Amino acid sequence: MYIREYDIIVDLGCGTGYLADQLSQSVKHKRIVGVDDRSATPLPSVQYLVQDLSQSWDSLSPVLKALESKVSLIVSNFAIQFISDKNRLMHVVSKLLAKNGEFVANYNRAPDVMSLLTSEQIKQYNIQLQTKSELQQLDEIQTACSGNGLNVTKVDVSLLKSRVNEYSIKGRLKSMAIL
Ligand SMILES: C[S@@+](CC[C@H](N)C(=O)[O-])C[C@H]1O[C@@H](n2cnc3c(N)ncnc32)[C@H](O)[C@@H]1O
């Protein structure tokens, strides 16, 4: 079996660095960098950088920019949903990635709350939200990828059904979750 070796791995929105630490034990690599906008005590295997990833490439810290075109694998677990400008984020991702580098992200899409409400509910509660459909959100990230020279090779959408992900609006909606 062919097992790819990675030079530099970056975990975007790494939290405590749990995923990065798991990767450090299971994937051949030279260096693992975890990036998050909150400071945390990282696991010892992970080099931790505090950085707001909603910033443009030019505004990033010199330490992160020094990884330009050097990162062979970027991962992100349930973090990129917090960064609204996906085009800017994908620009950062494409700047970091080395030739043939890969980006693997797992994230939630936001529920399209407005489409779940009746016009009576919208009126009654004076709800003025701008929410995007699941398809719009998927299209947005795919456009952000292709616009920044990233080739989308796999999209896997799954529906999570758990208590945590249940939304109920005045008992009219049963359950719904969006990933
Ligand atoms: C749900 S946690 C996931 C943490 C980790 N990836 C994991 O799987 O345990 C989301 C993380 O994204 C980080 N985050 C949110 N917005 C961010 C931003 N603009 N820049 C960098 N990190 C951000 C949060 O600080 C948090 O650690």
PDBQT file of the ligand as one rigid body, heavy atoms in Angstrom, charges set to zero:
ROOT
HETATM    1  C1  LIG A 201     -15.328  23.633  17.142  1.00  0.00    +0.000 C 
HETATM    2  S1  LIG A 201     -13.690  24.108  17.499  1.00  0.00    +0.000 S 
HETATM    3  C2  LIG A 201     -12.780  22.808  16.696  1.00  0.00    +0.000 C 
HETATM    4  C3  LIG A 201     -11.409  22.665  17.265  1.00  0.00    +0.000 C 
HETATM    5  C4  LIG A 201     -10.592  21.522  16.695  1.00  0.00    +0.000 C 
HETATM    6  N1  LIG A 201     -10.401  21.650  15.263  1.00  0.00    +0.000 N 
HETATM    7  C5  LIG A 201     -11.178  20.185  17.050  1.00  0.00    +0.000 C 
HETATM    8  O1  LIG A 201     -11.524  19.417  16.149  1.00  0.00    +0.000 OA
HETATM    9  O2  LIG A 201     -11.289  19.890  18.242  1.00  0.00    +0.000 OA
HETATM   10  C6  LIG A 201     -13.461  25.489  16.399  1.00  0.00    +0.000 C 
HETATM   11  C7  LIG A 201     -12.119  26.153  16.538  1.00  0.00    +0.000 C 
HETATM   12  O3  LIG A 201     -12.001  27.141  15.518  1.00  0.00    +0.000 OA
HETATM   13  C8  LIG A 201     -11.338  28.247  16.075  1.00  0.00    +0.000 C 
HETATM   14  N2  LIG A 201     -11.643  29.437  15.277  1.00  0.00    +0.000 N 
HETATM   15  C9  LIG A 201     -12.850  30.008  15.095  1.00  0.00    +0.000 A 
HETATM   16  N3  LIG A 201     -12.739  31.112  14.343  1.00  0.00    +0.000 NA
HETATM   17  C10 LIG A 201     -11.420  31.229  14.036  1.00  0.00    +0.000 A 
HETATM   18  C11 LIG A 201     -10.671  32.185  13.309  1.00  0.00    +0.000 A 
HETATM   19  N4  LIG A 201     -11.246  33.250  12.722  1.00  0.00    +0.000 N 
HETATM   20  N5  LIG A 201      -9.336  32.021  13.210  1.00  0.00    +0.000 NA
HETATM   21  C12 LIG A 201      -8.733  30.953  13.795  1.00  0.00    +0.000 A 
HETATM   22  N6  LIG A 201      -9.397  30.014  14.505  1.00  0.00    +0.000 NA
HETATM   23  C13 LIG A 201     -10.724  30.162  14.630  1.00  0.00    +0.000 A 
HETATM   24  C14 LIG A 201     -11.863  28.321  17.500  1.00  0.00    +0.000 C 
HETATM   25  O4  LIG A 201     -11.022  29.083  18.350  1.00  0.00    +0.000 OA
HETATM   26  C15 LIG A 201     -11.932  26.853  17.878  1.00  0.00    +0.000 C 
HETATM   27  O5  LIG A 201     -10.739  26.392  18.484  1.00  0.00    +0.000 OA
ENDROOT
TORSDOF 0
